[in-house]
Amino acid sequence: MTAVIDAAAVFSLGPAGAVRAVRDALATGLDPDADMPRAIIPLANGQGLLMPSEAGGWFGVKVATVAPGNAARGLDRINATYLLHDSETLMPTAILDGVALTTLRTPAVSVGAGLDRLHELAESAAEGLRVVVFGAGPQAEWHVRTMRAHAPVADVTAVTRRGGASAAWTDRRLAADDPAVAERVRDADVIVTATSAREPVVDGRLVRDTALVLAVGSHEPAVRELDGVLMERATVVVESRETALREAGDVVLAAAEGRLDPRTLLTMADLLTSKAALPAGRPVVVKTSGMGWEDLVVAVAVYRQAGGAARAQ
């Protein structure tokens, strides 16, 4: 019987549970560099993405679509379904809401990778962390939620192209050309970029030496949210060196400019298996593109938690 796990059941795992699933998988030996590559398929009105992975006795694949024109139709830009199978029999075990899974696992990966720096910042911030988020969509909101699950947050500024009304998870929302943005970036402990921008949205000269930057918006080699100035200043953490150098425009373009030596990239697995440490006095950039193993380990955690509550058919 195949369980059908809806969005509410996926989200019930919670940010802390999702971070734990990601970090536990890496700490116990999962190798992101051995993951199956993602297939990006050009479609007439957007992109299709196939993201397979096999690990820990499970096989799963996310089928996602990105339709830029959907916003004008009042429809979601990204849609997805996740199919989970038992590795031994290859029988389908569960069908999960893929949009909810992506919304939950993406911040779990970036916050999970930067968790040590996040805790350091929280210890020195008596009133809580000051956060600036570029973007105001689901990923922007859930990055804040995931941070709040692990550290006190005192102030959140959302930055969007045109500004607008603040959402419940923000203290204010500024337009990108508002002079106040520079001041907020200078003061920020954590900066999140969760945009569809194709050019840098953060002035790398303004970022504090102690800051944590979580960049999640781009997954194409010619698209970036962070400039070469910041990438040169920072310690850069990625999911997989091979994947970052193939798909992460922030990394690819900075390397092409001679501002980033690919040999200096750290991986999440390096940090979690004590092969590396974050140096002091440098910003930490966590640049993620999204990989199949991340969906898989969080999907398995959701499935195990859902248990008999999932509807079988």
Contacts in CASP RR format, 6 or more apart in sequence:
PFRMAT RR
TARGET T0000
AUTHOR 0000-0000-0000
METHOD contacts of the structure
MODEL  1
MTAVIDAAAVFSLGPAGAVRAVRDALATGLDPDADMPRAIIPLANGQGLL
MPSEAGGWFGVKVATVAPGNAARGLDRINATYLLHDSETLMPTAILDGVA
LTTLRTPAVSVGAGLDRLHELAESAAEGLRVVVFGAGPQAEWHVRTMRAH
APVADVTAVTRRGGASAAWTDRRLAADDPAVAERVRDADVIVTATSAREP
VVDGRLVRDTALVLAVGSHEPAVRELDGVLMERATVVVESRETALREAGD
VVLAAAEGRLDPRTLLTMADLLTSKAALPAGRPVVVKTSGMGWEDLVVAV
AVYRQAGGAARAQ
1 312 0 8 1.000
1 313 0 8 1.000
2 92 0 8 1.000
2 93 0 8 1.000
2 94 0 8 1.000
2 95 0 8 1.000
2 312 0 8 1.000
2 313 0 8 1.000
3 93 0 8 1.000
3 94 0 8 1.000
3 95 0 8 1.000
3 303 0 8 1.000
3 306 0 8 1.000
3 307 0 8 1.000
3 308 0 8 1.000
3 310 0 8 1.000
3 311 0 8 1.000
3 312 0 8 1.000
4 94 0 8 1.000
4 95 0 8 1.000
4 310 0 8 1.000
4 311 0 8 1.000
4 312 0 8 1.000
4 313 0 8 1.000
5 94 0 8 1.000
5 95 0 8 1.000
5 96 0 8 1.000
5 97 0 8 1.000
5 302 0 8 1.000
5 303 0 8 1.000
5 306 0 8 1.000
5 310 0 8 1.000
6 97 0 8 1.000
6 100 0 8 1.000
7 97 0 8 1.000
7 99 0 8 1.000
7 100 0 8 1.000
9 302 0 8 1.000
9 306 0 8 1.000
9 309 0 8 1.000
9 310 0 8 1.000
10 96 0 8 1.000
10 97 0 8 1.000
10 98 0 8 1.000
10 100 0 8 1.000
10 101 0 8 1.000
10 104 0 8 1.000
10 302 0 8 1.000
11 100 0 8 1.000
11 103 0 8 1.000
11 104 0 8 1.000
12 302 0 8 1.000
12 305 0 8 1.000
12 306 0 8 1.000
13 21 0 8 1.000
13 104 0 8 1.000
13 298 0 8 1.000
13 301 0 8 1.000
13 302 0 8 1.000
13 305 0 8 1.000
14 104 0 8 1.000
14 149 0 8 1.000
15 104 0 8 1.000
15 107 0 8 1.000
15 108 0 8 1.000
15 111 0 8 1.000
15 142 0 8 1.000
15 145 0 8 1.000
15 146 0 8 1.000
15 148 0 8 1.000
15 149 0 8 1.000
15 150 0 8 1.000
16 149 0 8 1.000
16 150 0 8 1.000
17 108 0 8 1.000
17 301 0 8 1.000
18 104 0 8 1.000
18 105 0 8 1.000
18 107 0 8 1.000
18 108 0 8 1.000
18 146 0 8 1.000
18 298 0 8 1.000
18 301 0 8 1.000
19 108 0 8 1.000
19 111 0 8 1.000
19 112 0 8 1.000
19 115 0 8 1.000
19 146 0 8 1.000
19 149 0 8 1.000
19 150 0 8 1.000
20 301 0 8 1.000
21 108 0 8 1.000
21 297 0 8 1.000
21 298 0 8 1.000
21 300 0 8 1.000
21 301 0 8 1.000
22 105 0 8 1.000
22 108 0 8 1.000
22 109 0 8 1.000
22 112 0 8 1.000
22 294 0 8 1.000
22 297 0 8 1.000
22 298 0 8 1.000
23 112 0 8 1.000
23 115 0 8 1.000
23 272 0 8 1.000
24 297 0 8 1.000
25 55 0 8 1.000
25 293 0 8 1.000
25 297 0 8 1.000
26 32 0 8 1.000
26 268 0 8 1.000
26 269 0 8 1.000
26 272 0 8 1.000
26 273 0 8 1.000
27 272 0 8 1.000
27 273 0 8 1.000
29 269 0 8 1.000
29 273 0 8 1.000
30 55 0 8 1.000
30 56 0 8 1.000
30 269 0 8 1.000
30 293 0 8 1.000
30 297 0 8 1.000
31 269 0 8 1.000
32 239 0 8 1.000
32 240 0 8 1.000
32 243 0 8 1.000
32 267 0 8 1.000
32 268 0 8 1.000
32 269 0 8 1.000
32 291 0 8 1.000
32 293 0 8 1.000
33 240 0 8 1.000
33 241 0 8 1.000
33 242 0 8 1.000
33 243 0 8 1.000
33 267 0 8 1.000
35 53 0 8 1.000
35 55 0 8 1.000
35 240 0 8 1.000
35 243 0 8 1.000
35 291 0 8 1.000
35 292 0 8 1.000
35 293 0 8 1.000
36 52 0 8 1.000
36 53 0 8 1.000
36 54 0 8 1.000
36 292 0 8 1.000
37 243 0 8 1.000
38 49 0 8 1.000
38 50 0 8 1.000
38 51 0 8 1.000
38 247 0 8 1.000
38 290 0 8 1.000
38 291 0 8 1.000
38 292 0 8 1.000
39 49 0 8 1.000
39 50 0 8 1.000
39 51 0 8 1.000
40 47 0 8 1.000
40 48 0 8 1.000
40 49 0 8 1.000
41 47 0 8 1.000
41 48 0 8 1.000
41 49 0 8 1.000
41 50 0 8 1.000
42 48 0 8 1.000
43 65 0 8 1.000
45 67 0 8 1.000
45 68 0 8 1.000
45 69 0 8 1.000
46 65 0 8 1.000
46 66 0 8 1.000
46 67 0 8 1.000
46 68 0 8 1.000
47 65 0 8 1.000
47 66 0 8 1.000
48 63 0 8 1.000
48 64 0 8 1.000
48 65 0 8 1.000
48 66 0 8 1.000
49 62 0 8 1.000
49 63 0 8 1.000
49 64 0 8 1.000
49 65 0 8 1.000
49 66 0 8 1.000
50 61 0 8 1.000
50 62 0 8 1.000
50 63 0 8 1.000
51 61 0 8 1.000
51 62 0 8 1.000
51 64 0 8 1.000
51 290 0 8 1.000
51 291 0 8 1.000
51 292 0 8 1.000
51 295 0 8 1.000
52 59 0 8 1.000
52 60 0 8 1.000
52 61 0 8 1.000
52 292 0 8 1.000
53 59 0 8 1.000
53 60 0 8 1.000
53 61 0 8 1.000
53 291 0 8 1.000
53 292 0 8 1.000
53 293 0 8 1.000
53 295 0 8 1.000
53 296 0 8 1.000
54 60 0 8 1.000
54 87 0 8 1.000
54 296 0 8 1.000
55 293 0 8 1.000
55 296 0 8 1.000
55 297 0 8 1.000
56 87 0 8 1.000
57 86 0 8 1.000
57 87 0 8 1.000
57 88 0 8 1.000
58 84 0 8 1.000
58 85 0 8 1.000
58 86 0 8 1.000
58 87 0 8 1.000
58 93 0 8 1.000
58 296 0 8 1.000
58 299 0 8 1.000
58 300 0 8 1.000
59 84 0 8 1.000
59 85 0 8 1.000
59 86 0 8 1.000
59 87 0 8 1.000
59 90 0 8 1.000
59 296 0 8 1.000
60 82 0 8 1.000
60 83 0 8 1.000
60 84 0 8 1.000
60 85 0 8 1.000
60 295 0 8 1.000
60 296 0 8 1.000
60 299 0 8 1.000
61 82 0 8 1.000
61 83 0 8 1.000
62 80 0 8 1.000
62 81 0 8 1.000
62 82 0 8 1.000
62 83 0 8 1.000
62 98 0 8 1.000
62 101 0 8 1.000
62 102 0 8 1.000
62 292 0 8 1.000
62 295 0 8 1.000
63 80 0 8 1.000
63 81 0 8 1.000
63 82 0 8 1.000
63 83 0 8 1.000
64 78 0 8 1.000
64 79 0 8 1.000
64 80 0 8 1.000
64 98 0 8 1.000
64 102 0 8 1.000
65 78 0 8 1.000
65 79 0 8 1.000
65 80 0 8 1.000
66 77 0 8 1.000
66 78 0 8 1.000
67 75 0 8 1.000
67 77 0 8 1.000
67 78 0 8 1.000
67 79 0 8 1.000
68 77 0 8 1.000
68 196 0 8 1.000
69 77 0 8 1.000
70 76 0 8 1.000
70 77 0 8 1.000
71 77 0 8 1.000
76 99 0 8 1.000
78 99 0 8 1.000
78 102 0 8 1.000
79 99 0 8 1.000
80 97 0 8 1.000
80 98 0 8 1.000
80 99 0 8 1.000
80 101 0 8 1.000
80 102 0 8 1.000
81 95 0 8 1.000
81 96 0 8 1.000
81 97 0 8 1.000
81 98 0 8 1.000
82 95 0 8 1.000
82 96 0 8 1.000
82 97 0 8 1.000
82 98 0 8 1.000
82 101 0 8 1.000
82 295 0 8 1.000
82 299 0 8 1.000
83 92 0 8 1.000
83 94 0 8 1.000
83 95 0 8 1.000
84 92 0 8 1.000
84 93 0 8 1.000
84 94 0 8 1.000
84 95 0 8 1.000
84 96 0 8 1.000
84 296 0 8 1.000
84 299 0 8 1.000
84 300 0 8 1.000
84 303 0 8 1.000
85 91 0 8 1.000
85 92 0 8 1.000
85 93 0 8 1.000
86 93 0 8 1.000
93 303 0 8 1.000
94 299 0 8 1.000
94 303 0 8 1.000
94 306 0 8 1.000
94 310 0 8 1.000
96 299 0 8 1.000
96 302 0 8 1.000
96 303 0 8 1.000
98 295 0 8 1.000
101 295 0 8 1.000
101 298 0 8 1.000
101 299 0 8 1.000
101 302 0 8 1.000
102 295 0 8 1.000
103 138 0 8 1.000
103 139 0 8 1.000
103 142 0 8 1.000
104 142 0 8 1.000
104 298 0 8 1.000
105 294 0 8 1.000
105 295 0 8 1.000
105 298 0 8 1.000
106 139 0 8 1.000
106 142 0 8 1.000
106 143 0 8 1.000
106 216 0 8 1.000
106 288 0 8 1.000
106 290 0 8 1.000
106 294 0 8 1.000
107 139 0 8 1.000
107 142 0 8 1.000
107 143 0 8 1.000
107 145 0 8 1.000
107 146 0 8 1.000
107 147 0 8 1.000
107 214 0 8 1.000
107 216 0 8 1.000
108 146 0 8 1.000
108 294 0 8 1.000
108 298 0 8 1.000
109 239 0 8 1.000
109 268 0 8 1.000
109 288 0 8 1.000
109 290 0 8 1.000
109 294 0 8 1.000
110 143 0 8 1.000
110 192 0 8 1.000
110 214 0 8 1.000
110 215 0 8 1.000
110 216 0 8 1.000
110 286 0 8 1.000
110 288 0 8 1.000
111 118 0 8 1.000
111 143 0 8 1.000
111 146 0 8 1.000
111 147 0 8 1.000
111 150 0 8 1.000
111 214 0 8 1.000
112 268 0 8 1.000
113 237 0 8 1.000
113 239 0 8 1.000
113 268 0 8 1.000
113 271 0 8 1.000
113 286 0 8 1.000
113 288 0 8 1.000
114 212 0 8 1.000
114 214 0 8 1.000
114 237 0 8 1.000
114 271 0 8 1.000
114 284 0 8 1.000
114 286 0 8 1.000
115 150 0 8 1.000
116 271 0 8 1.000
116 278 0 8 1.000
117 212 0 8 1.000
117 278 0 8 1.000
117 284 0 8 1.000
118 129 0 8 1.000
118 147 0 8 1.000
118 150 0 8 1.000
118 151 0 8 1.000
118 190 0 8 1.000
118 212 0 8 1.000
119 150 0 8 1.000
119 151 0 8 1.000
120 210 0 8 1.000
121 129 0 8 1.000
121 151 0 8 1.000
121 189 0 8 1.000
121 190 0 8 1.000
121 210 0 8 1.000
121 212 0 8 1.000
122 128 0 8 1.000
122 129 0 8 1.000
122 151 0 8 1.000
122 152 0 8 1.000
125 152 0 8 1.000
125 154 0 8 1.000
125 189 0 8 1.000
127 152 0 8 1.000
127 154 0 8 1.000
128 151 0 8 1.000
128 152 0 8 1.000
128 153 0 8 1.000
128 154 0 8 1.000
128 155 0 8 1.000
129 147 0 8 1.000
129 151 0 8 1.000
129 152 0 8 1.000
129 153 0 8 1.000
129 154 0 8 1.000
129 155 0 8 1.000
129 189 0 8 1.000
129 190 0 8 1.000
130 154 0 8 1.000
130 155 0 8 1.000
130 184 0 8 1.000
130 187 0 8 1.000
130 188 0 8 1.000
130 189 0 8 1.000
130 190 0 8 1.000
131 144 0 8 1.000
131 147 0 8 1.000
131 153 0 8 1.000
131 155 0 8 1.000
131 156 0 8 1.000
131 157 0 8 1.000
131 188 0 8 1.000
131 189 0 8 1.000
131 190 0 8 1.000
131 191 0 8 1.000
131 192 0 8 1.000
132 156 0 8 1.000
132 157 0 8 1.000
132 159 0 8 1.000
132 181 0 8 1.000
132 184 0 8 1.000
132 185 0 8 1.000
132 188 0 8 1.000
132 190 0 8 1.000
132 191 0 8 1.000
132 192 0 8 1.000
133 140 0 8 1.000
133 143 0 8 1.000
133 144 0 8 1.000
133 156 0 8 1.000
133 157 0 8 1.000
133 158 0 8 1.000
133 159 0 8 1.000
133 170 0 8 1.000
133 191 0 8 1.000
133 192 0 8 1.000
133 194 0 8 1.000
134 140 0 8 1.000
134 158 0 8 1.000
134 159 0 8 1.000
134 160 0 8 1.000
134 176 0 8 1.000
134 191 0 8 1.000
134 192 0 8 1.000
134 193 0 8 1.000
134 194 0 8 1.000
134 195 0 8 1.000
134 197 0 8 1.000
134 201 0 8 1.000
134 202 0 8 1.000
134 225 0 8 1.000
135 158 0 8 1.000
135 159 0 8 1.000
135 160 0 8 1.000
135 192 0 8 1.000
135 193 0 8 1.000
135 194 0 8 1.000
135 195 0 8 1.000
136 158 0 8 1.000
136 160 0 8 1.000
136 167 0 8 1.000
136 170 0 8 1.000
136 173 0 8 1.000
137 194 0 8 1.000
139 194 0 8 1.000
139 216 0 8 1.000
139 217 0 8 1.000
140 158 0 8 1.000
140 192 0 8 1.000
140 194 0 8 1.000
141 167 0 8 1.000
141 169 0 8 1.000
143 192 0 8 1.000
143 194 0 8 1.000
143 214 0 8 1.000
143 216 0 8 1.000
144 153 0 8 1.000
144 156 0 8 1.000
144 169 0 8 1.000
144 170 0 8 1.000
144 192 0 8 1.000
145 169 0 8 1.000
147 153 0 8 1.000
147 190 0 8 1.000
155 171 0 8 1.000
156 169 0 8 1.000
156 170 0 8 1.000
156 171 0 8 1.000
157 170 0 8 1.000
157 171 0 8 1.000
157 172 0 8 1.000
157 173 0 8 1.000
157 174 0 8 1.000
157 181 0 8 1.000
157 184 0 8 1.000
157 188 0 8 1.000
158 166 0 8 1.000
158 167 0 8 1.000
158 170 0 8 1.000
158 172 0 8 1.000
158 173 0 8 1.000
158 174 0 8 1.000
159 173 0 8 1.000
159 174 0 8 1.000
159 175 0 8 1.000
159 176 0 8 1.000
159 181 0 8 1.000
159 184 0 8 1.000
159 201 0 8 1.000
160 173 0 8 1.000
160 174 0 8 1.000
160 175 0 8 1.000
160 176 0 8 1.000
161 175 0 8 1.000
161 176 0 8 1.000
162 175 0 8 1.000
162 176 0 8 1.000
163 173 0 8 1.000
163 174 0 8 1.000
163 175 0 8 1.000
163 176 0 8 1.000
163 178 0 8 1.000
164 173 0 8 1.000
164 175 0 8 1.000
165 173 0 8 1.000
166 172 0 8 1.000
166 173 0 8 1.000
167 173 0 8 1.000
174 180 0 8 1.000
174 181 0 8 1.000
174 184 0 8 1.000
175 181 0 8 1.000
176 201 0 8 1.000
182 203 0 8 1.000
182 206 0 8 1.000
185 191 0 8 1.000
185 202 0 8 1.000
185 203 0 8 1.000
185 206 0 8 1.000
185 207 0 8 1.000
186 206 0 8 1.000
186 208 0 8 1.000
187 208 0 8 1.000
188 207 0 8 1.000
188 208 0 8 1.000
188 211 0 8 1.000
189 208 0 8 1.000
189 210 0 8 1.000
189 211 0 8 1.000
189 212 0 8 1.000
190 211 0 8 1.000
190 212 0 8 1.000
190 213 0 8 1.000
190 214 0 8 1.000
191 202 0 8 1.000
191 207 0 8 1.000
191 211 0 8 1.000
191 212 0 8 1.000
191 213 0 8 1.000
191 214 0 8 1.000
192 213 0 8 1.000
192 214 0 8 1.000
192 215 0 8 1.000
192 216 0 8 1.000
193 201 0 8 1.000
193 202 0 8 1.000
193 213 0 8 1.000
193 214 0 8 1.000
193 215 0 8 1.000
193 216 0 8 1.000
193 217 0 8 1.000
193 225 0 8 1.000
193 226 0 8 1.000
194 216 0 8 1.000
194 217 0 8 1.000
195 201 0 8 1.000
195 217 0 8 1.000
195 225 0 8 1.000
196 217 0 8 1.000
197 217 0 8 1.000
197 218 0 8 1.000
197 223 0 8 1.000
197 225 0 8 1.000
198 218 0 8 1.000
198 222 0 8 1.000
198 223 0 8 1.000
198 224 0 8 1.000
199 224 0 8 1.000
200 224 0 8 1.000
200 225 0 8 1.000
200 226 0 8 1.000
200 227 0 8 1.000
200 228 0 8 1.000
201 225 0 8 1.000
202 213 0 8 1.000
202 225 0 8 1.000
202 226 0 8 1.000
202 227 0 8 1.000
202 230 0 8 1.000
203 227 0 8 1.000
203 229 0 8 1.000
204 226 0 8 1.000
204 227 0 8 1.000
204 228 0 8 1.000
204 229 0 8 1.000
204 230 0 8 1.000
204 233 0 8 1.000
205 229 0 8 1.000
207 213 0 8 1.000
207 230 0 8 1.000
207 233 0 8 1.000
207 234 0 8 1.000
207 283 0 8 1.000
208 283 0 8 1.000
209 233 0 8 1.000
209 281 0 8 1.000
209 282 0 8 1.000
209 283 0 8 1.000
210 281 0 8 1.000
210 283 0 8 1.000
211 283 0 8 1.000
211 284 0 8 1.000
212 283 0 8 1.000
212 284 0 8 1.000
212 286 0 8 1.000
213 226 0 8 1.000
213 230 0 8 1.000
213 234 0 8 1.000
213 283 0 8 1.000
213 284 0 8 1.000
213 285 0 8 1.000
213 286 0 8 1.000
214 286 0 8 1.000
214 288 0 8 1.000
215 225 0 8 1.000
215 226 0 8 1.000
215 250 0 8 1.000
215 285 0 8 1.000
215 286 0 8 1.000
215 287 0 8 1.000
215 288 0 8 1.000
216 288 0 8 1.000
217 225 0 8 1.000
218 224 0 8 1.000
218 225 0 8 1.000
218 248 0 8 1.000
218 249 0 8 1.000
218 250 0 8 1.000
218 289 0 8 1.000
219 247 0 8 1.000
219 248 0 8 1.000
219 289 0 8 1.000
219 290 0 8 1.000
220 247 0 8 1.000
220 249 0 8 1.000
221 246 0 8 1.000
221 247 0 8 1.000
221 248 0 8 1.000
221 249 0 8 1.000
221 252 0 8 1.000
221 253 0 8 1.000
222 249 0 8 1.000
222 252 0 8 1.000
222 253 0 8 1.000
223 249 0 8 1.000
224 249 0 8 1.000
224 250 0 8 1.000
224 253 0 8 1.000
224 254 0 8 1.000
225 250 0 8 1.000
226 250 0 8 1.000
226 254 0 8 1.000
226 285 0 8 1.000
226 287 0 8 1.000
228 253 0 8 1.000
228 254 0 8 1.000
228 257 0 8 1.000
228 259 0 8 1.000
228 260 0 8 1.000
229 259 0 8 1.000
230 283 0 8 1.000
230 285 0 8 1.000
231 250 0 8 1.000
231 251 0 8 1.000
231 254 0 8 1.000
231 259 0 8 1.000
231 260 0 8 1.000
231 285 0 8 1.000
232 254 0 8 1.000
232 259 0 8 1.000
232 260 0 8 1.000
233 282 0 8 1.000
233 283 0 8 1.000
234 282 0 8 1.000
234 283 0 8 1.000
234 284 0 8 1.000
234 285 0 8 1.000
235 264 0 8 1.000
235 266 0 8 1.000
235 278 0 8 1.000
235 279 0 8 1.000
235 282 0 8 1.000
235 283 0 8 1.000
235 284 0 8 1.000
235 285 0 8 1.000
236 251 0 8 1.000
236 260 0 8 1.000
236 264 0 8 1.000
236 265 0 8 1.000
236 266 0 8 1.000
236 285 0 8 1.000
236 287 0 8 1.000
237 265 0 8 1.000
237 266 0 8 1.000
237 267 0 8 1.000
237 268 0 8 1.000
237 271 0 8 1.000
237 278 0 8 1.000
237 284 0 8 1.000
237 285 0 8 1.000
237 286 0 8 1.000
237 287 0 8 1.000
238 244 0 8 1.000
238 248 0 8 1.000
238 251 0 8 1.000
238 265 0 8 1.000
238 266 0 8 1.000
238 267 0 8 1.000
238 268 0 8 1.000
238 286 0 8 1.000
238 287 0 8 1.000
238 288 0 8 1.000
239 267 0 8 1.000
239 268 0 8 1.000
239 288 0 8 1.000
239 289 0 8 1.000
239 290 0 8 1.000
239 291 0 8 1.000
239 294 0 8 1.000
240 267 0 8 1.000
240 291 0 8 1.000
241 262 0 8 1.000
241 265 0 8 1.000
241 267 0 8 1.000
243 289 0 8 1.000
243 290 0 8 1.000
243 291 0 8 1.000
244 251 0 8 1.000
244 252 0 8 1.000
244 265 0 8 1.000
244 287 0 8 1.000
244 289 0 8 1.000
245 251 0 8 1.000
245 252 0 8 1.000
245 255 0 8 1.000
245 262 0 8 1.000
246 252 0 8 1.000
247 289 0 8 1.000
248 287 0 8 1.000
248 288 0 8 1.000
248 289 0 8 1.000
250 285 0 8 1.000
250 287 0 8 1.000
251 260 0 8 1.000
251 262 0 8 1.000
251 265 0 8 1.000
251 287 0 8 1.000
254 260 0 8 1.000
255 261 0 8 1.000
255 262 0 8 1.000
266 276 0 8 1.000
266 278 0 8 1.000
269 275 0 8 1.000
270 276 0 8 1.000
271 277 0 8 1.000
271 278 0 8 1.000
278 284 0 8 1.000
303 310 0 8 1.000
END
